[in-house]
Amino acid sequence: MVVCGDDGLAHRLAAELRGVYAEQVTLVVPPSGRRVRQPVVGRARAASAALRDMVSAAVNRTGSGEQGGSARELEASEPTEDVLAEAGVERAGALALVYDDDETNIRAALTARRLNPRVRLVLRLYNRRLGQHIEALLDQSAALAVGDGRPLRTDGVESSTTVLSDADTAAPALAATALVGTSKIVETDGLLLRAVERNPPLPGQVADPGLCTLALLSATSNDPAGADGSEDSGEGPQLLPDAAAVRAATGRGTVVLEQVSYSGPSLPAGRASVPPFAELFSRRLRWSLAGLAACVVALAVALMVVTGDHPLHATYVTLLDLFSINEPAHNADSGRQVLQLLSGFVGLLLLPVLLAAVLEALGTFRTATALRKPPRGLGGHVVLLGLGKIGTRVLTRLREMDIPVVCVEADPEARGMATARRLRVPVVLGDVTQEGVLEAAKIHRAHSLLALTSVDTTNLEAVLYGRSVRSGLRVVLRLYDDDFATAVYRTLRAAHPGALTRSRSVTHLAAPSFAGAMMGRQILGAIPVERRVLLFAAVEVAGHPQLEGRTVGEAFRAGAWRVLALEVADGVASGEGEADVDVDADVEGEVRRGSRLVWELPDTYVLRGEDRVVLAATRRGLAELLGRRTRERFPG
């Protein structure tokens, strides 16, 4: 395996491949003086440098250990053809290009495909549309290089190109974490998996497993600062427990798969660009228009009573008087003359109100594409700090779930400003470390705070200030250093035991998906369970003795993997002698053309070689099940 990158994702991915999959890894990174550093300030720069040294040391320790794969590190400014050749791309099984620059990754991928048409390519690209075209181009190039136009296979796995984005991979978990207590979500290709944390059952009761129990949370009743803080807090989380463990789980919360559905379309941009009537005119102007309308109705009714005219004719005459285009009532009785004078007076009042309405409407449409301000009375919303590539993806995900959001961004030219305008999301321009900025975002009435800027100290300062304003505020921090994130979490949790705190690292959430793609597997997504990660993958049953020919119940291995759903072709029935699988239209949806998923499989259903299943697995369990070599070091 060859990993090329210039930030923490490359180091974490290399450690993942070596520590979990025990692969031989060559890591290509820029020279120490030219590596991309995290944008930190003050003393945090020294901490960041120490962190990089610590990560490198951790990678080296993993490579030198008995249970990890071997590794070597090359320093190169750019992944040129000579550098890739020296890294051994011509003999590699997979190559990951995870530079922060899309152009660098694309250029290196084209070169690598020419050097080795059979290598599996994993690219980190932020531009999703471009990524789809590049993926098709590189796959076609690999097929034509052999000459038969058929997909290549290496070690029994299709050789392919996979384009991933760390932002897209981490966004569902970050968005769901902001709503902890409601749901954790993994979404890919329209498939939505919703996992829910449930409180510990009362003594003598059994936790409701939902569709299935994914995890038992840490037993931290004696360590409130350790809950969800680290893998060794209390008894630690137990992933994919068996039925006996669930029954015995008294006093422990659970993560269950409560609902399986399919996400609808995103919010249409066209509808969001038209302001509603309530925003077209101010409240004062609307009351003024309503008062004038009431005066017109009253004058029309009075004219109808005085002259005995038909209601429609009386209204018509009143409007003529109102706009001063009727003849003077010289020869009419005094009542008619008084009404005409009143109508003319109301008409004089109407002119400035109409002019104000026109000016307000023009101003509203002029600013329809500009940034909105948080409306008065807003509450229960999510305050999102930072509209970089991570913040933009999280913002889109939150709006798809119809969650009110207020963004805070210091750079008016930030990447996500256009997305905020399109989605009509209120944005506060300013530095979150300055006084009054979070107040402008209505932090005192917010549901949760998502601190996703690229500066750890800024995120921490914003969270601390938010907690000082509202002690029960739910906070989620994006922190680069996992050890620092754990320490911050434990301190905040101890200081505010009644509030919910989460610390997340984007590389920690994204690395398992990149590693799975390098192994040639389809990772649908990941759900963070405290400081651990539960993966969801689509797997072909053929070639896996742990699955093929076994029932769903026999294939389940506690703490390692569990079959959740079966993908079947339309019109395909179960084989003779096997348990019938009923397809419920309410819980099925397309994953590929001509196929659909069946959930709640009976334990007696026998998995066949031609079946394709969706399973939940731990990282080590997935490595054992799908790794190129079965390793004894993974416990059963």
BAFI-108770 format. One record per residue (C-alpha): residue in three letters; x, y, z. Coordinates in steps of 0.001 Angstrom, whole numbers, padded with zeros to 6 digits, always signed. Layout:
<tiros>
ALAXYZ;...
</tiros>
This chain:
<tiros>
MET+000000+000000+000000;VAL+001223+003487-000927;VAL-000168+006569+000813;CYS+000701+010058-000446;GLY-000430+013146+001434;ASP+000544+016336+003176;ASP-001562+016439+006356;GLY-002804+014354+009253;LEU-005100+012190+007113;ALA-002097+010591+005392;HIS-000487+009635+008712;ARG-003730+008334+010179;LEU-004530+006366+007027;ALA-001083+004761+007087;ALA-001529+003866+010740;GLU-004976+002429+009966;LEU-003628+000214+007194;ARG-000761-001027+009315;GLY-002403-001291+012708;VAL-005770-002687+011632;TYR-005114-004439+008311;ALA-001399-005252+008967;GLU-000462-004106+005458;GLN+002949-003061+004196;VAL+002752+000703+003717;THR+004944+003277+002022;LEU+004125+006797+003194;VAL+005072+009695+000915;VAL+005015+013088+002646;PRO+006578+016496+001943;PRO+009845+017411+003650;SER+009411+018512+007250;GLY+009811+022200+006447;ARG+007213+022143+003633;ARG+004415+020087+005157;VAL+001037+021724+005418;ARG+000583+022824+008994;GLN-002663+023279+010765;PRO-003489+027021+011024;VAL-002813+027558+014704;VAL-001874+030626+016694;GLY+000362+031404+019627;ARG+001471+028516+021765;ALA-000757+026125+019832;ARG+001832+026124+017001;ALA+004339+024374+019207;ALA+001652+021925+020278;SER+000833+021257+016637;ALA+004481+020565+015840;ALA+004702+018231+018808;LEU+001542+016527+017600;ARG+003051+015841+014184;ASP+006093+014310+015810;MET+003834+012230+018032;VAL+001775+011009+015062;SER+004942+010064+013168;ALA+006249+008238+016218;ALA+002946+006410+016591;VAL+003091+005355+012941;ASN+006640+004099+013371;ARG+005709+002200+016531;THR+002812+000568+014696;GLY+005059-000443+011835;SER+007704-001937+014094;GLY+005278-003875+016249;GLU+004700-007559+015821;GLN+001035-007202+014980;GLY+001373-004297+012563;GLY+002571-004188+008981;SER+005958-002906+007932;ALA+006391+000618+006648;ARG+008796+003100+005177;GLU+008544+006846+004750;LEU+009691+008903+001778;GLU+009985+012664+001686;ALA+009101+014388-001583;SER+007763+017829-002432;GLU+005363+016494-005084;PRO+004198+013024-006162;THR+006037+013062-009487;GLU+006539+010020-011696;ASP+009986+009362-010234;VAL+008666+009638-006681;LEU+005783+007253-007375;ALA+008158+004801-009002;GLU+010486+004951-006006;ALA+007506+004355-003707;GLY+006771+001131-005599;VAL+003492+002034-007293;GLU+004299-000392-010116;ARG+004078-003258-007604;ALA+001531-001784-005185;GLY-001920-003177-004621;ALA-003447+000227-003844;LEU-002477+003881-003892;ALA-004132+006621-001835;LEU-003660+010242-002886;VAL-004885+012387-000002;TYR-003258+015758-000619;ASP-005335+018750+000357;ASP-005147+020036-003244;ASP-007468+018393-005800;GLU-005207+019183-008758;THR-002227+017477-007135;ASN-004251+014324-006516;ILE-005614+014213-010079;ARG-002203+014731-011672;ALA-000654+011989-009531;ALA-003563+009620-010246;LEU-003115+009977-014004;THR+000573+009255-013635;ALA-000003+006254-011358;ARG-002598+004755-013702;ARG-000043+004897-016512;LEU+002628+003262-014348;ASN+000349+000481-013076;PRO-003094+000005-014705;ARG-004004-002591-012076;VAL-003425-000505-008973;ARG-006491+000471-006964;LEU-006660+004240-006740;VAL-008252+006137-003864;LEU-008438+009894-004387;ARG-009330+012646-001984;LEU-011315+015246-003961;TYR-013595+017934-002629;ASN-015288+018602-005996;ARG-017837+015788-006195;ARG-018904+016369-009800;LEU-015320+016416-011012;GLY-014644+013327-008922;GLN-017334+011340-010752;HIS-015805+012181-014132;ILE-012270+011418-012954;GLU-013391+008081-011504;ALA-014985+007021-014798;LEU-011972+008241-016789;LEU-009406+006348-014717;ASP-011472+003142-014700;GLN-011853+003315-018487;SER-008128+003923-018851;ALA-007353+000873-016718;ALA-009684-001335-018767;LEU-008224-000173-022073;ALA-004679-000705-020818;VAL-005318-004469-020663;GLY-007049-004512-024025;ASP-010211-006513-023274;GLY-012194-003629-021794;ARG-013219-005729-018789;PRO-012757-004722-015148;LEU-009392-005691-013744;ARG-009079-007876-010701;THR-006259-008057-008182;ASP-006232-010610-005366;GLY-009848-011458-006194;VAL-010992-007867-005811;GLU-012043-005597-008638;SER-009449-002999-009486;SER-011181+000345-009498;THR-010915+004012-008749;THR-012643+005391-005673;VAL-013069+009106-005136;LEU-013763+010131-001553;SER-013923+013366+000357;ASP-012984+013655+003991;ALA-015621+016366+004237;ASP-018384+014125+002862;THR-017225+011204+004987;ALA-017192+013151+008241;ALA-020171+015470+007632;PRO-022959+012969+008512;ALA-021320+012099+011824;LEU-020632+015741+012691;ALA-024159+016825+011784;ALA-025667+013960+013754;THR-023408+014631+016724;ALA-024850+018129+016979;LEU-028172+016418+017653;VAL-026949+013704+020025;GLY-029880+012326+021932;THR-031907+012089+018729;SER-029963+010314+016022;LYS-026699+009316+014408;ILE-026894+009010+010659;VAL-024922+007403+007862;GLU-025978+008260+004333;THR-024647+007181+000966;ASP-026264+006986-002473;GLY-029657+007783-000971;LEU-029412+005144+001768;LEU-030110+006512+005236;LEU-029243+004566+008397;ARG-030482+006140+011603;ALA-029001+005039+014902;VAL-030337+006320+018208;GLU-028804+006515+021670;ARG-031175+005263+024354;ASN-030875+005837+028058;PRO-030001+002953+030378;PRO-033011+000820+031325;LEU-034294+000753+034868;PRO-033091-002063+037147;GLY-034724-005322+036169;GLN-035675-004065+032728;VAL-034148-004972+029379;ALA-033119-002306+026882;ASP-035338-002072+023833;PRO-033182-003416+020964;GLY-035113-001621+018199;LEU-034418-003273+014862;CYS-031077-004407+016292;THR-028660-003270+018982;LEU-025491-001824+017512;ALA-023599-001051+020720;LEU-023688-000873+024500;LEU-022329+002439+025774;SER-019638+002767+028417;ALA-020500+001927+031993;THR-019349+005217+033533;SER-021643+005666+036505;ASN-018586+006203+038738;ASP-016708+008337+036211;PRO-018927+011085+034814;ALA-015953+012719+033129;GLY-015158+009556+031228;ALA-018444+008976+029433;ASP-017800+009051+025717;GLY-014387+010451+026398;SER-012035+007622+025526;GLU-012018+003960+024657;ASP-010905+002936+028113;SER-013482+004953+030081;GLY-015260+002671+032546;GLU-015885-000684+030900;GLY-015709+000944+027463;PRO-018312+000695+024694;GLN-019216-002781+023498;LEU-019861-002850+019753;LEU-022236-005382+018158;PRO-023172-007271+021344;ASP-025010-010569+021256;ALA-028475-011141+022720;ALA-027109-012374+026066;ALA-024979-009247+026485;VAL-027957-007012+025709;ARG-030129-008798+028262;ALA-027413-008413+030895;ALA-026826-004735+030091;THR-028441-003150+033120;GLY-027427+000432+033769;ARG-025853+000911+030339;GLY-027173+002990+027471;THR-027502+001479+024028;VAL-027158+002529+020397;VAL-029877+000865+018352;LEU-030878+000873+014707;GLU-034296+002409+015106;GLN-035253+003295+011573;VAL-034219+002457+008033;SER-035443+004791+005317;TYR-034291+006657+002260;SER-033554+010356+002131;GLY-035557+012624-000090;PRO-034231+015288-002462;SER-032270+018242-001219;LEU-033901+021593-000697;PRO-034458+023134-004155;ALA-032352+026207-004750;GLY-034991+027964-006805;ARG-037600+028003-004079;ALA-035122+029230-001509;SER-034296+032301-003658;VAL-037855+033704-003429;PRO-038461+035439-000101;PRO-041764+034661+001628;PHE-044424+037361+002019;ALA-043614+037751+005706;GLU-040058+038812+004757;LEU-041120+040930+001783;PHE-042645+043669+003989;SER-041841+044671+007536;ARG-044310+044136+010356;ARG-044968+047894+010691;LEU-045711+048233+006970;ARG-048045+045250+006997;TRP-050030+046803+009860;SER-050189+050113+007976;LEU-051534+048422+004863;ALA-054077+046509+006941;GLY-055258+049748+008585;LEU-055704+051512+005247;ALA-057613+048539+003863;ALA-059940+048678+006885;CYS-060514+052417+006267;VAL-061438+051763+002631;VAL-063929+049079+003657;ALA-065431+051368+006290;LEU-065805+054236+003767;ALA-067432+051926+001215;VAL-069923+050652+003784;ALA-070687+054230+004917;LEU-071274+055355+001301;MET-073568+052389+000715;VAL-075622+053364+003768;VAL-075797+057101+002894;THR-076573+056779-000825;GLY-078218+053353-000944;ASP-075863+052220-003757;HIS-075027+048630-004536;PRO-072007+047404-002516;LEU-069857+046975-005640;HIS-070753+050433-006974;ALA-070142+052002-003571;THR-066722+050390-003398;TYR-065927+051594-006910;VAL-066905+055187-006115;THR-064897+055070-002885;LEU-061771+053986-004767;LEU-062279+056808-007289;ASP-062457+059287-004448;LEU-059474+057639-002792;PHE-057261+058164-005844;SER-058727+061660-006531;ILE-060054+060778-009995;ASN-063763+061246-009261;GLU-065737+064440-009884;PRO-066260+066732-006875;ALA-069613+066122-005153;HIS-070792+069782-005426;ASN-074466+068970-005869;ALA-074561+065953-003539;ASP-075861+065952-000011;SER-073567+066761+002928;GLY-073046+063098+003866;ARG-071690+062306+000420;GLN-069426+065345+000504;VAL-067998+064389+003922;LEU-067279+060853+002712;GLN-065487+062184-000373;LEU-063280+064397+001793;LEU-062450+061493+004068;SER-061650+059308+001074;GLY-059301+061975-000293;PHE-057559+062210+003088;VAL-057107+058438+003224;GLY-055727+058608-000317;LEU-053090+061078+000829;LEU-052052+058619+003563;LEU-051993+055772+001060;LEU-049378+057322-001223;PRO-046392+057193+001221;VAL-047406+053715+002376;LEU-047433+052431-001204;LEU-044066+054093-001872;ALA-042616+052461+001264;ALA-043986+049071+000161;VAL-042339+049400-003248;LEU-039003+050422-001739;GLU-039078+047597+000834;ALA-039962+045034-001825;LEU-037115+046217-004059;GLY-034732+046146-001133;THR-035824+042647-000184;PHE-035315+041281-003687;ARG-032009+043117-003949;THR-030751+041405-000804;ALA-032315+038021-001602;THR-028895+036782-002702;ALA-027116+038560+000146;LEU-026481+037219+003608;ARG-029414+037001+005961;LYS-029340+038064+009568;PRO-030666+035827+012342;PRO-034380+036608+012690;ARG-035815+037886+015929;GLY-037130+035263+018285;LEU-035013+032510+016764;GLY-034384+029601+019138;GLY-033609+025893+019173;HIS-031191+026280+016258;VAL-027643+025051+015612;VAL-024827+027594+015632;LEU-022212+026508+013082;LEU-018748+028064+013313;GLY-016687+027964+010135;LEU-017767+027659+006505;GLY-014733+025883+005118;LYS-015009+022607+003244;ILE-016052+020691+006368;GLY-018480+023335+007580;THR-020068+023651+004134;ARG-020825+019941+003921;VAL-022213+019901+007465;LEU-024380+022941+006691;THR-025844+021214+003637;ARG-026558+018079+005671;LEU-028280+020028+008447;ARG-030507+021867+005971;GLU-031420+018591+004274;MET-032732+017507+007673;ASP-034695+020800+007969;ILE-032713+021922+011011;PRO-032469+025706+011555;VAL-028870+026892+011382;VAL-027035+030162+012028;CYS-023480+030307+010665;VAL-020564+032369+011921;GLU-017672+033063+009553;ALA-014822+035560+009702;ASP-013927+035442+005988;PRO-016578+036957+003663;GLU-014983+035023+000780;ALA-015084+031643+002514;ARG-015896+028536+000528;GLY-019352+028049+002024;MET-020681+031605+001725;ALA-022313+030878-001648;THR-023987+027793-000192;ALA-025306+029822+002743;ARG-026785+032402+000349;ARG-028389+029708-001786;LEU-029944+027970+001204;ARG-031043+031289+002762;VAL-029163+030514+005967;PRO-028454+033431+008352;VAL-024748+034256+008586;VAL-022950+036439+011121;LEU-019699+037861+009750;GLY-017070+038244+012429;ASP-014374+036582+014482;VAL-015923+034261+017038;THR-013253+035264+019518;GLN-014530+038846+019474;GLU-017165+039938+021953;GLY-020720+040105+020643;VAL-020323+037770+017650;LEU-021822+034680+019279;GLU-024502+036826+020867;ALA-025494+037990+017380;ALA-025897+034310+016450;LYS-028401+033911+019336;ILE-026121+031520+021204;HIS-028142+031981+024403;ARG-031174+030385+022719;ALA-029337+027819+020556;HIS-029840+024055+020750;SER-026189+023208+020071;LEU-022873+024682+018968;LEU-020765+023129+016192;ALA-017220+024538+016243;LEU-015710+023440+012911;THR-013081+026054+012146;SER-009601+024859+011188;VAL-008033+026339+014336;ASP-008270+024199+017461;THR-007789+027131+019837;THR-010580+029104+018163;ASN-012963+026157+018498;LEU-012050+025676+022131;GLU-012391+029381+022949;ALA-015794+029568+021264;VAL-017043+026502+023135;LEU-015828+027811+026487;TYR-017496+031161+025885;GLY-020700+029473+024734;ARG-020752+027399+027901;SER-020246+030546+029992;VAL-023330+032060+028343;ARG-025390+028891+028623;SER-024055+026079+030773;GLY-026383+023444+029311;LEU-025450+024133+025675;ARG-024643+021062+023587;VAL-021223+021511+022010;VAL-019286+019646+019319;LEU-015630+020479+018701;ARG-013524+019706+015690;LEU-010064+019095+017137;TYR-007006+017928+015221;ASP-005276+016084+018054;ASP-007193+013093+019433;ASP-005357+013140+022768;PHE-006074+016853+023099;ALA-009703+016206+022133;THR-010035+013576+024844;ALA-008495+015841+027469;VAL-010753+018737+026483;TYR-013788+016492+026537;ARG-013085+015094+029986;THR-012523+018570+031435;LEU-015689+020024+029904;ARG-017690+016966+030922;ALA-016470+017216+034513;ALA-017164+020965+034659;HIS-020626+020615+033096;PRO-021884+017088+033880;GLY-025434+017970+032886;ALA-024497+019219+029404;LEU-023616+017191+026365;THR-020092+017500+024957;ARG-018516+015799+021937;SER-015051+016153+020410;ARG-014456+014843+016908;SER-011450+014600+014603;VAL-012193+014668+010874;THR-009251+012406+010113;HIS-010428+009973+012807;LEU-013835+009756+011121;ALA-012553+009672+007538;ALA-009564+007306+007745;PRO-011580+004036+008079;SER-013487+004752+004860;PHE-010292+005564+002956;ALA-008609+002425+004308;GLY-011598+000267+003363;ALA-011577+001702-000151;MET-007879+000850-000475;MET-008743-002716+000418;GLY-011195-002676-002476;ARG-014348-002632-000372;GLN-017409-000426-000443;ILE-017661+001382+002888;LEU-021116+002924+003106;GLY-020312+005053+006126;ALA-019337+005139+009766;ILE-021105+005895+013027;PRO-019005+007120+015953;VAL-019757+005271+019178;GLU-018007+007269+021851;ARG-014329+007250+020793;ARG-014726+004195+018569;VAL-016190+003810+015084;LEU-018744+001355+013729;LEU-018472+000794+009969;PHE-021190-000094+007463;ALA-020090-001948+004323;ALA-021596-003641+001283;VAL-020037-007084+000779;GLU-020310-009852-001799;VAL-020901-013111+000074;ALA-018928-015191-002410;GLY-015390-015945-001280;HIS-016026-015361+002410;PRO-016350-018651+004308;GLN-017510-016751+007391;LEU-020675-015821+005435;GLU-021224-018152+002489;GLY-023412-021166+003248;ARG-024182-019970+006760;THR-027430-018654+008136;VAL-027692-015024+009177;GLY-027594-016105+012815;GLU-024514-018283+012283;ALA-022726-015533+010338;PHE-023109-013041+013199;ARG-019944-012650+015257;ALA-020371-010553+018384;GLY-017973-007655+018562;ALA-016841-008123+014961;TRP-019632-008024+012339;ARG-023347-008450+011855;VAL-025431-008817+008672;LEU-028106-006108+008532;ALA-029658-006269+005063;LEU-029702-008310+001875;GLU-029561-006831-001604;VAL-031742-008778-004037;ALA-032577-008261-007691;ASP-036154-007285-008530;GLY-038329-010360-008884;VAL-035809-012750-007330;ALA-037273-015198-004829;SER-035459-017154-002184;GLY-034048-020536-003093;GLU-035671-023859-002371;GLY-035320-025012+001173;GLU-034285-021569+002377;ALA-036238-019198+004519;ASP-038463-016816+002598;VAL-037453-013177+002620;ASP-040403-010799+002472;VAL-039648-007475+000821;ASP-041435-004624+002584;ALA-041924-001643+000282;ASP-041789+000732+003239;VAL-038239-000263+004166;GLU-036677-000929+000785;GLY-035020+001310-001774;GLU-032685+001210-004685;VAL-028958+000993-004098;ARG-028103-000109-007603;ARG-030270-000174-010699;GLY-032501-003257-010624;SER-031761-004125-007008;ARG-033215-003432-003586;LEU-032472-004001+000075;VAL-034355-006278+002448;TRP-034056-005474+006151;GLU-034888-007526+009256;LEU-033605-010763+007755;PRO-034635-013931+009635;ASP-031783-015680+011408;THR-032587-018843+009437;TYR-031943-017310+006016;VAL-028953-019014+004342;LEU-026511-016656+002676;ARG-025624-017712-000864;GLY-022547-016922-002902;GLU-024456-014665-005305;ASP-025909-012590-002443;ARG-024721-009096-001603;VAL-025252-007956+001981;VAL-024934-004808+004046;LEU-023242-005406+007370;ALA-022112-003445+010396;ALA-018607-004189+011604;THR-015842-002940+013800;ARG-012644-001855+012075;ARG-010765-004960+013155;GLY-013733-007176+012392;LEU-013981-005766+008886;ALA-010238-006203+008455;GLU-010512-009869+009421;LEU-013554-010494+007244;LEU-012441-008576+004170;GLY-008671-008443+004472;ARG-006544-009960+001770;ARG-005127-012350+004354;THR-006849-013865+007371;ARG-004792-013066+010452;GLU-004798-014967+013706;ARG-004201-011769+015668;PHE-007842-010756+015374;PRO-009788-012355+018224;GLY-012852-014399+017410;
</tiros>
